[in-house]
Amino acid sequence: MVQKIQAPITKYIFSTIYICLIYYGILFAVPSYSATEYSSKTSFCPINITYTEFSEILKEIRHFTSNANVNFKNSKATEYVTLGDPDIRIRIEDELNESSFNQGPEIAYDVFYNYSYYDAPISSIELRLTDNIRDLSISGSDKTQVNALASLIEDEFKDIGCAFGGISYRLILYIALIITALVLYIYSTIKFSISDRVSWLLYVVCSIFIMIMFNVLPWELWFPGTAVRAGPVSFIDRHPELLALLSIIIPFLWPIVQYLKKILSLKKP
């Protein structure tokens, strides 16, 4: 009777470990010839520009990349732009110029530009402009070119300047409105000895007004973090939210002013 003798399980374990060590030793010993990728990331303040200004920025980017990648012919570069508002979103892949942007919305609150050229000195560009994100990401095999393009685009946006908008600005405005309402309420109750009934009524009116201001009105459209507009933009066109805000606040404050004037006239001897 012949019995099969099984090899100890530890023998197979050590054999497997030995083979793995040889495999990974060979793998890491072979040098990698893929190009090193460098990257740069930049953030921007709130932006309020025209399609003309945006197309000029893209023109500078395309001119720079064409020079940086002039000797790189391994593949073909691709690029596109998306423009969106709360209702529509379009993608433009052909000529990225001002005339092609006429297909976009009147005001684009969400803009994205993408450039891709695999393994080139400038291999990837992503410019994302939204209400709460305004970032530029550039990568490529040439660190000098990557940093130079990042500085160029950053300077272009600095020349345009910052707009009054975005989540941080809206938060500051919210707090300012709350403080203003509280000051008016406290001042009117203490200064003019308003009765408890009138004081309570004023408090309710102020509370309702603040709730409507915060939850109903389109603050993100009045004070957007990003707005790329069609046509010329004057100062009033750049800040229509200020006129809209005044048109809301003044009608609300006018009855209060008239009421306070009436109380003051009654207190005069």
C-alpha positions as CSV (number, residue, x, y, z in Angstrom):
1,M,0.0,0.0,0.0
2,V,1.5,3.2,-1.2
3,Q,0.7,6.4,0.7
4,K,1.1,9.9,-0.8
5,I,3.2,12.1,1.5
6,Q,2.0,15.7,1.3
7,A,4.6,18.4,1.4
8,P,4.4,20.7,4.3
9,I,2.3,23.7,3.7
10,T,5.1,26.0,4.8
11,K,7.1,24.9,1.8
12,Y,4.5,26.3,-0.6
13,I,4.2,29.5,1.5
14,F,7.9,30.2,1.3
15,S,8.0,29.4,-2.4
16,T,5.3,31.9,-3.1
17,I,7.0,34.6,-1.1
18,Y,10.3,33.9,-2.9
19,I,8.7,34.2,-6.3
20,C,6.9,37.4,-5.3
21,L,10.2,38.9,-4.1
22,I,11.9,38.1,-7.4
23,Y,9.0,39.5,-9.4
24,Y,8.9,42.8,-7.6
25,G,12.6,43.1,-7.5
26,I,12.7,42.8,-11.3
27,L,9.8,45.2,-11.6
28,F,11.3,48.0,-9.6
29,A,14.8,47.4,-11.0
30,V,13.6,48.2,-14.5
31,P,13.8,52.0,-15.0
32,S,10.7,53.9,-15.9
33,Y,11.0,56.0,-19.1
34,S,7.7,57.8,-18.8
35,A,8.0,61.6,-18.5
36,T,7.7,63.2,-15.1
37,E,4.5,65.2,-14.7
38,Y,4.6,68.6,-13.0
39,S,1.4,70.4,-11.9
40,S,0.3,73.8,-10.7
41,K,-3.0,74.8,-9.1
42,T,-4.4,78.3,-8.6
43,S,-7.6,79.8,-7.2
44,F,-9.3,83.0,-8.2
45,C,-11.5,85.6,-6.6
46,P,-15.1,86.1,-7.8
47,I,-15.2,86.8,-11.5
48,N,-17.6,89.1,-13.6
49,I,-16.4,89.4,-17.2
50,T,-17.7,89.4,-20.7
51,Y,-17.4,86.7,-23.4
52,T,-14.9,89.1,-25.2
53,E,-12.6,89.1,-22.1
54,F,-13.0,85.4,-21.7
55,S,-12.1,84.7,-25.3
56,E,-9.1,86.9,-25.0
57,I,-7.9,84.8,-22.1
58,L,-8.4,81.6,-24.1
59,K,-6.5,83.2,-27.0
60,E,-3.5,83.8,-24.7
61,I,-3.7,80.3,-23.5
62,R,-3.8,78.8,-27.0
63,H,-1.0,81.0,-28.2
64,F,1.2,79.9,-25.2
65,T,0.4,76.2,-25.6
66,S,1.0,76.2,-29.3
67,N,4.5,77.6,-28.7
68,A,5.3,75.4,-25.7
69,N,4.2,72.2,-27.6
70,V,5.5,73.2,-31.0
71,N,8.1,70.4,-31.2
72,F,5.8,67.8,-29.7
73,K,4.0,65.7,-32.4
74,N,3.2,62.4,-30.7
75,S,-0.6,63.0,-30.6
76,K,-3.2,65.6,-31.2
77,A,-4.4,68.2,-28.7
78,T,-8.1,68.4,-27.8
79,E,-9.9,71.2,-26.1
80,Y,-13.4,72.3,-25.4
81,V,-15.5,74.8,-23.4
82,T,-18.8,74.3,-21.6
83,L,-21.0,77.3,-20.7
84,G,-24.0,76.9,-18.4
85,D,-26.7,78.7,-16.5
86,P,-29.5,77.3,-14.3
87,D,-31.5,76.3,-17.5
88,I,-29.1,75.2,-20.2
89,R,-25.6,74.0,-20.8
90,I,-23.7,73.9,-24.1
91,R,-20.4,72.4,-25.1
92,I,-18.2,74.1,-27.8
93,E,-15.4,72.1,-29.4
94,D,-14.7,73.9,-32.6
95,E,-13.3,77.4,-32.8
96,L,-13.1,78.8,-29.3
97,N,-13.7,82.5,-30.0
98,E,-16.1,85.2,-29.2
99,S,-18.5,84.4,-32.1
100,S,-18.8,80.8,-31.1
101,F,-19.8,81.8,-27.6
102,N,-22.9,83.5,-29.0
103,Q,-24.5,80.0,-28.7
104,G,-24.1,80.2,-25.0
105,P,-26.5,81.7,-22.4
106,E,-26.8,85.4,-21.8
107,I,-25.0,85.0,-18.6
108,A,-22.9,81.9,-17.9
109,Y,-22.6,81.0,-14.2
110,D,-20.8,77.8,-14.8
111,V,-17.8,77.8,-17.2
112,F,-15.3,75.0,-17.8
113,Y,-12.3,74.9,-20.2
114,N,-10.3,71.7,-20.9
115,Y,-7.1,71.3,-22.9
116,S,-5.5,67.9,-23.2
117,Y,-2.3,66.9,-25.0
118,Y,-1.0,63.6,-23.7
119,D,2.6,63.6,-22.3
120,A,3.3,67.1,-23.9
121,P,5.3,69.9,-22.2
122,I,1.8,71.3,-21.4
123,S,-0.4,68.2,-21.3
124,S,-3.5,69.3,-19.4
125,I,-5.3,72.5,-18.5
126,E,-8.5,72.7,-16.6
127,L,-10.1,76.0,-15.8
128,R,-13.3,75.7,-13.7
129,L,-15.3,78.7,-12.9
130,T,-18.5,78.2,-10.8
131,D,-20.2,79.9,-8.0
132,N,-18.0,78.4,-5.3
133,I,-15.1,77.0,-7.3
134,R,-12.8,79.1,-9.4
135,D,-9.7,76.9,-9.9
136,L,-7.0,76.5,-12.5
137,S,-5.1,73.3,-12.8
138,I,-2.2,72.8,-15.2
139,S,0.1,69.8,-15.7
140,G,2.9,68.9,-18.1
141,S,6.4,67.4,-18.5
142,D,8.0,70.9,-18.6
143,K,8.0,72.5,-15.1
144,T,9.1,75.9,-16.4
145,Q,6.3,76.0,-19.0
146,V,3.7,74.9,-16.5
147,N,4.6,77.6,-14.0
148,A,4.9,80.3,-16.7
149,L,1.4,79.5,-18.1
150,A,-0.1,79.5,-14.6
151,S,1.4,82.9,-13.9
152,L,0.2,84.3,-17.2
153,I,-3.4,83.2,-16.6
154,E,-3.3,84.4,-13.0
155,D,-2.1,87.9,-14.2
156,E,-4.9,88.0,-16.8
157,F,-7.6,87.5,-14.1
158,K,-5.8,89.9,-11.7
159,D,-6.1,92.6,-14.4
160,I,-9.8,92.1,-14.6
161,G,-10.2,92.5,-10.8
162,C,-12.6,90.9,-8.3
163,A,-16.3,91.1,-8.4
164,F,-18.6,91.5,-5.4
165,G,-20.1,88.0,-5.3
166,G,-19.6,84.4,-4.2
167,I,-20.6,82.5,-1.1
168,S,-18.3,84.4,1.2
169,Y,-19.6,87.8,0.1
170,R,-23.2,86.6,0.3
171,L,-22.6,85.4,3.9
172,I,-21.2,88.8,4.8
173,L,-24.3,90.4,3.3
174,Y,-26.6,88.1,5.2
175,I,-24.9,88.9,8.5
176,A,-25.1,92.7,7.7
177,L,-28.8,92.4,6.9
178,I,-29.5,90.6,10.2
179,I,-27.5,93.1,12.2
180,T,-29.3,96.0,10.4
181,A,-32.7,94.6,11.1
182,L,-31.8,93.9,14.8
183,V,-30.4,97.5,15.2
184,L,-33.6,99.0,13.7
185,Y,-35.8,96.9,16.0
186,I,-33.8,97.6,19.2
187,Y,-33.4,101.3,18.4
188,S,-37.1,101.8,17.6
189,T,-38.3,100.0,20.8
190,I,-35.9,101.8,23.1
191,K,-35.7,105.3,21.6
192,F,-39.4,105.8,21.0
193,S,-40.8,103.8,23.9
194,I,-43.0,101.7,21.5
195,S,-45.7,99.7,23.1
196,D,-45.3,95.9,23.5
197,R,-47.9,95.3,20.9
198,V,-46.2,97.5,18.2
199,S,-42.8,96.2,19.2
200,W,-44.0,92.6,18.7
201,L,-45.5,93.5,15.4
202,L,-42.3,95.1,14.2
203,Y,-40.3,92.1,15.3
204,V,-42.6,89.8,13.3
205,V,-42.3,92.0,10.2
206,C,-38.5,92.1,10.4
207,S,-38.4,88.3,10.9
208,I,-40.6,87.6,7.9
209,F,-38.6,90.1,5.8
210,I,-35.3,88.4,6.7
211,M,-36.8,84.9,5.9
212,I,-38.0,86.1,2.5
213,M,-34.7,87.8,1.8
214,F,-32.7,84.6,2.6
215,N,-34.9,81.9,1.2
216,V,-36.9,83.3,-1.7
217,L,-34.7,85.8,-3.5
218,P,-32.1,84.5,-6.0
219,W,-29.0,85.7,-4.2
220,E,-26.7,83.3,-6.1
221,L,-27.8,85.0,-9.4
222,W,-27.5,88.6,-8.0
223,F,-24.1,88.0,-6.3
224,P,-22.6,85.1,-8.3
225,G,-19.1,83.8,-7.8
226,T,-18.8,83.6,-11.6
227,A,-20.6,85.5,-14.3
228,V,-19.5,85.6,-17.9
229,R,-21.8,87.9,-19.8
230,A,-22.6,88.5,-23.4
231,G,-22.2,92.1,-24.7
232,P,-20.5,95.1,-23.2
233,V,-20.5,95.4,-19.4
234,S,-20.7,98.8,-17.8
235,F,-20.4,99.4,-14.0
236,I,-24.2,99.2,-13.6
237,D,-24.2,96.0,-15.7
238,R,-21.4,94.5,-13.7
239,H,-23.3,95.1,-10.5
240,P,-27.1,94.9,-11.2
241,E,-27.4,93.1,-7.9
242,L,-26.8,96.4,-6.1
243,L,-29.8,98.0,-7.8
244,A,-31.9,94.9,-7.2
245,L,-31.0,95.0,-3.5
246,L,-31.8,98.7,-3.2
247,S,-35.1,98.2,-5.0
248,I,-36.1,95.7,-2.3
249,I,-34.7,97.4,0.8
250,I,-36.0,100.9,0.1
251,P,-39.7,100.0,-0.2
252,F,-39.3,98.0,3.0
253,L,-37.6,100.7,4.9
254,W,-39.7,103.6,3.7
255,P,-42.8,102.7,5.9
256,I,-40.5,102.3,8.9
257,V,-38.9,105.8,8.2
258,Q,-42.4,107.3,7.9
259,Y,-43.5,105.6,11.1
260,L,-40.5,106.9,13.0
261,K,-41.0,110.4,11.7
262,K,-44.6,110.3,12.9
263,I,-43.5,109.2,16.4
264,L,-40.9,112.0,16.5
265,S,-43.5,114.6,15.5
266,L,-45.8,113.4,18.3
267,K,-43.0,113.7,20.9
268,K,-42.2,117.3,20.0
269,P,-43.8,119.9,22.4
